[in-house]
Amino acid sequence: MLKFDALTYRYHKGSDAISGITATIEPGICLVLGENGAGKSTLLGLAGGNFVATSGSVTFDGCNVGAREPDTLSRIFFLPDDYRSPFRTVRDMVRFHAPFYPNFDADMLDANLAAFGLTGTERLKHLSLGMAHKSYIAFALALRPSLLLLDEPANGLDINSKKELRRMVSRCIAGDQTVLISTHIVADLEVLYDSVMVLKRGHAVLSATTDSIQAALAFVSSPVPVEGALYIEPDGGAFRAIVPAAEPYSTAADYELLYSAMMSDAASDITELIKASAR
């Protein structure tokens, strides 16, 4: 279990990147949404032990991540969207990193690389952005950390590679792992998300499970404005809307629409409805 307790991170002589975030993330795949500069990458960096909180704390299974104890960090891996390995190949990365991660699965790495058309012996500095990113994703999943943090994992991937990424995440992630995925393109992995966190200007305006969202809300499309909608927006010749659910799990969660709603004046009403359904 990943816990943020009044978590704040302030840049040196600057403003807060994130401020007072309190949330609990259960095992499963959590989608992290937010506008540019909302603090998504900073939050993942704090969860990965890359940054130390200005105040508050991050704990994973009761251990203070900020203390950077080897036993804790050996269960966590953070893959930033701009990651660049200093090693020549992925196989070189394995020789250096894998001994630190007790759950590393060499067969899983081979299968992941093969699925992306790679061997792991390619010179990373000679690969395109997309091909290098495939190598890092294949490696990160094969480490099998208890907490995996992925920042824009589909960055630079073509359409078929995104499909393969979805199959790979579904195949590789076990039920006891916790995965945070920060992305602006929710459709790539939307069928896999178990929970969602939405950040706005460094604050968490929503942290909820997919089940609680679907129990509280229905996501509908209509050729005319929807009466009684909590949030509505035009979409071509139709209207997409969020309304109170008539019955639990009546519709699948529309994460893009939910994100837009959480950036609007409807955010507080929607949050309260979700909290009420979870009680």
C-alpha positions in Angstrom: 0.0 0.0 0.0 1.3 3.5 -1.0 0.4 6.4 1.3 0.9 10.1 0.8 0.5 12.0 4.1 0.2 15.8 3.8 2.9 15.6 1.1 4.5 18.8 0.0 7.5 19.4 -2.3 8.9 22.9 -2.8 11.6 23.7 -5.4 14.6 25.6 -4.0 13.6 29.2 -3.5 10.4 28.5 -5.5 6.8 27.7 -5.2 5.3 24.3 -4.2 5.3 21.7 -7.0 2.8 19.7 -4.9 1.1 20.7 -1.7 -0.6 18.8 1.1 -1.4 15.7 -0.9 -3.0 13.0 1.3 -4.1 9.7 -0.4 -3.9 6.0 -0.2 -3.2 3.9 -3.3 -4.1 0.2 -3.0 -2.4 -2.5 -5.1 -3.5 -2.3 -8.8 -2.9 0.2 -11.6 -3.6 3.8 -10.7 -4.0 6.4 -13.4 -2.5 9.8 -12.5 -3.9 12.8 -14.4 -3.3 16.5 -14.4 -2.5 19.5 -16.6 1.1 20.3 -17.6 2.9 21.5 -14.4 0.3 20.0 -12.1 3.0 17.9 -10.3 2.5 14.5 -11.7 6.2 13.7 -12.4 7.2 15.2 -9.0 4.7 13.0 -7.3 6.1 9.9 -9.0 9.6 11.0 -8.2 8.8 11.4 -4.5 7.1 8.0 -4.5 10.3 6.5 -6.1 12.6 8.1 -3.6 14.2 10.4 -6.2 13.2 13.5 -4.3 12.8 14.2 -0.5 9.6 15.8 0.7 9.7 19.3 2.0 7.1 18.3 4.5 4.8 15.3 5.0 5.8 11.8 3.9 5.5 9.0 1.4 5.4 5.5 2.8 5.2 2.2 1.0 4.0 -0.8 3.1 4.8 1.2 6.2 8.3 2.1 5.1 9.4 5.7 4.7 10.4 6.0 1.0 12.2 9.3 1.7 14.7 7.5 4.0 16.0 5.7 0.9 16.7 2.5 2.7 18.1 -0.2 0.3 15.4 -2.8 1.4 12.7 -0.3 0.5 14.2 1.0 -2.8 14.8 -2.6 -4.0 11.0 -2.9 -4.2 10.5 0.3 -6.1 11.3 1.4 -9.7 10.6 4.7 -11.3 10.8 5.1 -15.1 10.7 8.8 -16.1 9.5 9.8 -19.5 13.0 11.3 -20.3 15.0 8.4 -19.0 18.3 7.9 -20.7 20.5 4.9 -19.6 24.2 5.4 -19.2 24.7 1.8 -20.2 25.5 0.6 -23.7 22.7 -2.0 -23.9 19.7 -3.3 -21.9 21.7 -6.5 -21.2 24.3 -4.2 -19.6 21.6 -2.6 -17.5 20.5 -6.0 -16.3 23.9 -7.0 -15.1 24.1 -3.8 -13.1 20.6 -3.4 -11.8 18.9 -6.8 -11.6 20.9 -8.1 -8.6 19.3 -5.2 -6.6 15.8 -6.4 -7.5 15.0 -9.8 -6.0 12.0 -10.4 -8.2 13.7 -9.8 -11.5 12.4 -12.2 -14.1 14.9 -12.9 -17.0 12.3 -14.9 -19.0 9.8 -12.0 -18.7 12.5 -9.6 -20.0 13.2 -11.9 -23.0 9.5 -12.1 -23.8 8.9 -8.4 -23.5 11.9 -7.5 -25.7 10.8 -10.1 -28.3 7.3 -8.7 -28.3 8.7 -5.3 -29.2 11.0 -6.8 -31.9 14.2 -6.3 -29.7 16.9 -8.6 -28.4 18.4 -6.3 -25.7 21.8 -6.2 -27.4 21.0 -3.1 -29.4 23.1 0.0 -28.7 20.7 2.2 -26.8 22.3 5.5 -28.0 21.7 4.4 -31.6 18.0 3.7 -31.2 15.2 6.1 -31.9 13.3 7.6 -29.0 10.5 5.0 -29.4 12.7 2.0 -29.7 14.8 3.0 -26.7 11.6 3.6 -24.7 10.4 0.1 -25.6 13.7 -1.3 -24.2 13.3 0.5 -20.9 9.6 -0.5 -20.5 10.5 -4.2 -21.2 13.2 -3.9 -18.6 11.1 -2.0 -16.0 8.3 -4.6 -16.1 10.7 -7.5 -15.8 12.2 -6.1 -12.6 8.7 -6.9 -11.1 9.0 -4.3 -8.3 6.3 -4.1 -5.7 5.8 -0.4 -6.7 6.3 0.5 -10.3 6.1 4.2 -11.4 5.7 4.9 -15.1 5.7 8.5 -16.5 4.2 8.6 -20.0 5.0 5.0 -20.8 3.4 5.2 -24.3 5.6 8.2 -25.2 7.1 7.7 -28.7 5.3 4.5 -29.4 3.4 3.8 -32.6 -0.1 2.5 -32.7 0.8 -1.2 -32.8 3.4 -0.8 -30.1 0.8 0.9 -27.9 -1.4 -2.2 -28.3 1.5 -4.4 -27.4 2.2 -2.2 -24.4 -1.4 -2.8 -23.2 -1.0 -6.5 -23.6 2.4 -6.5 -21.9 1.2 -4.5 -18.8 -1.8 -6.8 -18.5 0.5 -9.9 -18.7 3.3 -8.8 -16.5 1.6 -7.0 -13.6 0.6 -9.2 -10.7 -2.3 -8.6 -8.4 0.0 -7.7 -5.4 1.9 -5.0 -7.3 1.1 -1.3 -7.2 1.6 0.7 -10.4 1.2 4.4 -10.9 0.9 5.6 -14.5 1.1 9.3 -15.3 -0.1 10.1 -18.8 -2.1 12.6 -20.9 -3.3 9.8 -23.2 -5.7 7.7 -21.2 -7.1 5.6 -24.0 -3.8 3.6 -24.3 -4.4 1.6 -21.1 -7.9 2.7 -20.0 -9.3 -0.9 -19.6 -6.6 -1.7 -17.0 -7.0 1.1 -14.5 -8.1 0.2 -11.0 -8.0 3.7 -9.6 -7.4 7.3 -10.6 -5.8 10.4 -9.0 -6.3 13.8 -10.5 -3.9 16.7 -9.7 -4.7 20.4 -10.2 -2.0 23.0 -9.5 -0.2 20.7 -7.1 -3.2 19.5 -5.2 -5.0 16.2 -5.4 -8.6 17.0 -6.3 -9.6 13.4 -6.6 -8.3 10.0 -5.5 -10.7 7.1 -6.0 -11.1 3.6 -7.2 -12.6 2.8 -10.5 -15.3 0.8 -8.7 -16.3 3.8 -6.6 -16.4 6.1 -9.6 -18.6 3.8 -11.6 -20.9 3.2 -8.6 -21.5 7.0 -8.2 -21.4 8.3 -11.8 -22.7 7.4 -15.2 -20.9 8.7 -18.4 -23.4 9.2 -21.2 -23.6 10.7 -24.7 -26.7 12.4 -26.2 -27.6 14.3 -29.3 -29.2 17.0 -27.0 -28.0 18.5 -23.7 -28.5 16.0 -20.8 -30.9 17.3 -18.1 -29.5 17.1 -14.6 -25.9 16.6 -15.7 -23.2 17.2 -13.1 -20.9 18.1 -16.0 -21.5 18.4 -19.8 -19.5 19.3 -22.8 -20.1 19.4 -26.5 -18.4 16.8 -28.7 -19.0 17.3 -32.4 -22.7 16.9 -33.0 -23.3 15.4 -29.6 -23.0 16.1 -25.9 -20.9 14.0 -23.4 -22.1 14.2 -19.8 -21.6 12.9 -16.3 -24.8 12.2 -14.3 -25.4 10.4 -11.0 -25.5 6.7 -11.6 -29.0 5.2 -11.7 -27.5 1.9 -10.6 -23.9 0.9 -9.8 -21.6 0.0 -12.7 -24.1 1.2 -15.3 -21.4 2.6 -17.5 -17.6 2.4 -17.9 -15.6 5.3 -16.6 -14.7 7.9 -19.2 -11.4 9.2 -17.7 -11.0 12.0 -20.2 -14.5 13.4 -19.4 -13.9 12.9 -15.7 -10.6 14.8 -15.9 -12.3 17.7 -17.7 -15.0 17.7 -15.0 -12.4 17.8 -12.3 -10.9 20.9 -13.9 -14.3 22.6 -13.8 -16.6 24.1 -11.1 -18.3 20.7 -10.9 -15.3 19.1 -9.2 -16.5 19.4 -5.6 -20.0 18.0 -6.3 -18.5 15.0 -8.2 -15.9 14.4 -5.5 -18.6 14.4 -2.8 -20.8 12.0 -4.7 -17.9 9.5 -5.2 -17.0 9.7 -1.5 -20.6 9.1 -0.5 -20.8 6.0 -2.7 -17.6 4.6 -1.2 -18.9 4.9 2.4 
